[in-house]
Amino acid sequence: MTHPHNDIIKAAMRGKSELVQRAGLNYLIPTWARNAAAADGEGNMDVWRNDLDGRKIIDEIFDLLSQEERLVVQKELELTDQLFASKTFEVNECVWGETNERNNGYDRIKHWYYYRVNQRLFDAEGGYSRRLTN
């Protein structure tokens, strides 16, 4: 499926990676699908955050789409997001930390992926967010 990548989206993606600027959702959605499929294997916080930032950029582009385009993207993301959620668990703290959470306006509902980790990452971080959400 080819996703829209118009001038509005391109302008909003200035400052992002070259691949994101050039292809937008056509790069981000397949990348998120690969990351979700491998979400139970990652144990490096820097790589993890980078993968989650890609999901956030999808949300940024999503807000620029028409209602019709949003429905298509939403349907495409549904299974991928479910897969990611099934391989991770929710933690009380944002993976970017409290300061970044506050400064960037991350929200547990809208940015749900920033509040999830897998067991390998949890163990590798040695005490990261030991308080799990019930």
C-alpha positions in Angstrom: 0.0 0.0 0.0 1.2 3.5 -0.8 0.5 6.2 1.7 0.2 9.9 1.0 3.4 12.0 1.2 2.3 15.4 0.2 3.9 18.8 0.8 2.2 19.3 4.2 3.7 16.0 5.4 7.1 16.8 3.9 7.2 20.1 5.6 6.2 18.6 9.0 9.0 16.0 8.6 11.8 18.6 8.2 14.6 17.8 10.7 13.7 14.1 10.7 15.9 11.4 9.1 16.4 11.5 5.4 14.3 8.3 5.0 11.4 9.8 6.9 11.6 13.0 4.9 11.7 11.2 1.6 9.1 8.5 2.2 7.1 9.3 5.3 4.5 6.6 6.2 5.8 4.5 3.3 9.0 4.0 5.3 7.6 4.3 8.9 4.8 1.8 8.8 6.8 -1.1 7.4 9.6 -0.3 9.9 7.2 -0.2 12.8 5.8 -3.6 11.6 9.4 -5.1 11.7 10.1 -3.5 15.1 6.8 -4.9 16.5 7.6 -8.4 15.2 11.0 -8.2 16.9 9.9 -6.4 20.0 10.5 -9.3 22.4 14.2 -9.5 21.4 15.5 -6.0 21.9 17.6 -5.3 25.0 19.2 -1.9 24.2 17.3 1.2 25.5 18.8 3.5 22.8 17.6 1.3 20.0 14.3 0.8 21.8 13.6 4.5 22.1 14.6 5.1 18.5 12.1 2.5 17.4 9.4 4.1 19.5 10.2 7.5 18.2 9.3 6.1 14.7 5.9 5.2 16.0 5.5 8.7 17.4 6.3 10.2 14.0 3.5 8.0 12.6 1.2 9.7 15.0 2.4 13.1 14.0 1.7 12.3 10.3 -1.6 10.7 11.2 -2.8 14.0 12.6 -2.1 15.6 9.1 -4.2 13.1 7.1 -7.7 13.3 5.9 -10.3 11.3 7.7 -10.3 8.7 4.9 -6.6 8.4 5.0 -6.6 8.1 8.8 -9.0 5.2 8.6 -6.7 3.3 6.2 -3.6 3.9 8.4 -5.5 3.1 11.6 -6.6 -0.2 10.1 -3.1 -1.0 9.0 -1.6 -0.2 12.4 -4.2 -2.0 14.4 -2.6 -5.5 14.1 0.9 -4.2 14.4 0.2 -2.3 17.5 -1.5 -5.3 19.0 1.5 -7.4 18.2 3.8 -4.9 19.9 1.6 -4.8 22.9 1.5 -8.6 23.1 5.4 -8.7 23.3 5.7 -6.0 25.9 4.3 -4.9 29.2 3.3 -1.5 30.6 5.5 0.2 33.1 4.8 3.2 35.3 7.5 5.4 33.9 8.0 6.8 30.4 11.0 5.2 28.7 12.3 8.7 28.0 12.2 9.7 31.7 10.2 12.1 33.7 11.9 15.3 32.4 11.5 14.4 28.7 8.0 13.2 29.3 7.0 16.5 30.8 9.0 18.7 28.3 7.6 16.8 25.3 4.1 16.4 26.6 4.1 12.6 26.3 0.8 11.1 27.4 0.2 7.6 28.6 -2.9 7.2 26.5 -1.8 9.0 23.2 1.8 7.8 23.4 1.1 4.4 25.0 4.2 2.8 23.3 6.5 5.1 25.4 5.2 3.3 28.5 6.0 -0.3 27.4 9.1 -2.5 27.5 9.9 -6.1 26.9 11.3 -8.5 29.6 14.8 -8.5 28.0 15.0 -4.7 28.1 13.6 -4.6 31.6 16.2 -7.0 32.8 19.1 -5.3 30.9 18.3 -1.9 32.3 18.9 -3.3 35.8 16.1 -1.8 37.8 14.5 0.4 35.2 11.0 1.1 36.3 10.6 -1.7 38.8 7.1 -0.5 39.5 4.9 -2.2 37.0 1.4 -0.9 36.4 -1.3 -3.2 37.7 
